[in-house]
Amino acid sequence: MVTSMRAATPHEFLPTKRSLIERLRDLDDQPSWREFFDLYWRLIYGAAIRAGLSDQEAEDVVQETVIGVARKMGEFKYDPKVCSFKGWLMHVTRCRIADRFRRRRPQNVSFAAPTLDTSTQESLDLPDPSANALEEIWDEEWTKNILDVAMEQVRRRANPEHYQIFHLHTIKGLSVRDVAKLTGASVPKVYVTCHRIGKLVKEEVQRLEQTAAHARG
């Protein structure tokens, strides 16, 4: 079900459509699970990294969260008034992150041992993100993903040359003159192209945020 996250690219906005949620109830529906993975792995991975896990631990959290979702899909009832899918997925992710922190604790240490004083006990405690802390991280990563997906959508629709100019100047931070030299475009063209692509990205972000308002429940 789960393949390499490095090759995944978002196909649409993060808030999961009701139709996709229903399709995920069929564990053999590989296209739908691939779509789910592509949509959400960056969100889960980013939250795990921000919570303090390593790259490998965060990748494990992604894998384990997807497996956890697969096991629990039969219990999930889509009703945004009661619990949004975003909130439910955050809960599953938080459990997997907490599991990873618990695995870091030395297996041969007895926390109830009388020889351990309070200061030692506290030093052995490892981060275990609270619901409030993870919710803040989750919201920030969700917002970041809106921009990522918006830019990906614009990239797919835009002229490749125009998007390259925008990417080099706006994302990579190259000067207008350097971009002009690299691409063979005139300085005025670089300015105009960056303005146009930037406007498209802004419009896409606004559209996705409006969608998110309905998806959060």
Summary of the structure (lengths in Angstrom):
residues: 217
radius of gyration: 21.5
end to end distance: 28.1
largest distance: 74.6
contacts: 605
relative contact order: 0.13
helix: 70%
strand: 1%
